[in-house]
Structure formats: C-alpha cells, structure tokens
Amino acid sequence: MLKTPLKASTGARQTLRLPARRRSCCAHPHHAPCSSSGRGRRALLDAAFETRAMKRNQANTFSGRSYDGSMEYDFGSAEGGPARPRSPWDIVTRPVAQLQRGIESRVEADPDFLFKIIWEIVQDQFIIVLTVLGSQGLPTFWTPEQCANACLLHATAILNDALLMYFLAPVAGDDSGSGGNGSKKALAHMFEPSAAATLPDRARCWLDKFFLYAPLGLLTAVVSSVVMAAFLKESLNFFYLSRVGLVGLLHLGISSNTRYQIINGLDVLYYRMFDKGTARGATIGSRLVNQVAGGKLFLMLSTLIL
C-alpha cells in the first residue's frame, strides 16, 4: 500500500521539476528566495543612484551653488577658492562696518577720542569762518566763486582733521598692527607709552605716518584745485597742479604730521598729570595754538611754492 504513494511522490517530483537556473537559485540552502534577491538588487541600485546624486549636489554646493542652482553658502578660501559674489549692499556696508569697529577700538583705548576729534573739527571750522569773513566780508556780498571757494575750504579742512585725528589715535588690543603673533605692537604716534618701543621705533612711526599723510595731502590739494577749476570753467595747468600737490604733500606729510604727533604726546602728559576736566581744557588750548600755527605754516608754504 505504500508503493503507490511513493511512486506518485516520485512522479510529482519529476513533473514539478523547475528549470536548472531557477532550481539552483531556490534549492541552495543558503540562498534567499528569488523575489527577495530581486528586491535587494533594486535597493542597491536605488542607493547607488542616490549616492551619485548626493555627490553631484555636494560638488555644486561647495562651489557656492546648490543642486538646483540657487545660492547657499560661501566656502571660498584665502587660497583663491570660489567665493560668493558680493552684492552692492555688501560693498557699501563693509567700509562702514570697518570704520565703526575702528572708532570703537579707539574709544576703548582713549575714552576722550570722540571729544577730541569733534572739538578739533568744530574749532577748525570756527577759525576758517573768522578767516574767510575777515578776508571776504559778509556772505551776502560774496560772488559764486567766493562761495564755492569757502565751501571747498571747509570740506577739505574737515577731511584733513578727521584723517589726522583718526590715524594718530591709539588703538585698543592688537588692531594697530601687532597681528596677534607675538610681534611688537605698532605705535599710533611717536609719544605713545610703550615699554618695548625704542627710539628707532618712534622715528619709524613718524616716517610711516609721513608715507600715509603725504599722498593724502597731495590728493586732497589736487582734487580741490580740479573742482574749483571745473566750477570756474578755467583750463587746467599741469605745472600749477603739480605745485599745488607739492604744497598739500608737504603740509599734511611734514607740517601736520609733526604738529599732531606733538599734540598727542602732550595729551598723554595732560591726562596723566591732571584730572579729566583740566586735561580737556589743556588739550583745547594746545589744539587752538596748533591750528593757528598750522595756518601760518600753510601760508608760508603757499608763498614759497606757488
């Protein structure tokens, strides 16, 4: 009775025999079913595609652009790597932010910095007003040329005073040139207190300020002359412009540089010896004498060169 089922079972095995390729896949005890193997291969292909897409996206993003072309981050380096292009607003605000940081560092080093620079400008403008009124009379009777000359004189004086006061003021921390690498801190002016500064260092400070102020003085003098000539519709004389530039170079690079170095040295003594109110009064008197002397020296230079 057992033979017939055995034969039937044997026949079933013969009739249900699968093709060799599928049989080898399913019959091996260590292989997963065929459907699971197909799903695994598809998963591997999907993962490989996603990996390639992610690498392309990262390559575009690290160059400053996302996968869809929109701007994301700026990974530009100092060695010349790609950087995000600056917007016009960044170009305008960056110098303003740097100027703000510079003023804050100077106020931190000298709490009276703003008082000094404001008083310097106001006092100089008051002296110019008195000088112009004494030479040209009341503004009611001025010609357009005289009015333009007075306005240009005021603007040039404000610019020169601001430059002289700003770049000769001491700076807090290492912002004035030490670089934070253990090197000697640069002097803001010749008489700035410093135990490490030697006499050659202080002489070099005057020379550095000369190379800063001399081109600025030449530039402001030439630009002022060009503006006045354009306003008066006069022809420009290169030889005359060169002499005007020489006057500006010598006045700001040598005369003003030396006088304002001395004023800053006197301020060190005033604020060390006196209380704050007395020191302010002393620096106001020193600056008044300095501006009167500067005006006379400028007239002497102009007479000699022009």
Secondary structure, DSSP 4 states (H G I P E B T S, - for coil): --HHHHHHHHHHHHHTPPPHHHHHHHHSTTSPPHHHHHHHHHHHHHHHHHHHHHHHHHHHHHTTB-TTS-B------TTS---PPPPHHHHHHHHHHHHHHHHHHHHHH-TTHHHHHHHHHHHHHHHHHHHHHHHH--GGG--HHHHHHHHHHHHHHHHHHHHHHHHHS--STTTTTTTTTTPPPPPSSTT---SS--HHHHHHHHHHHHHHHHHHHHHHHHHHHHHHHHHHT----HHHHHHHHHHHHHIIIIIIHHHHHHHHHHHHHHHHHS-HHHHHHHHHHHHHHHHHHHHHHHHHHHHHH-
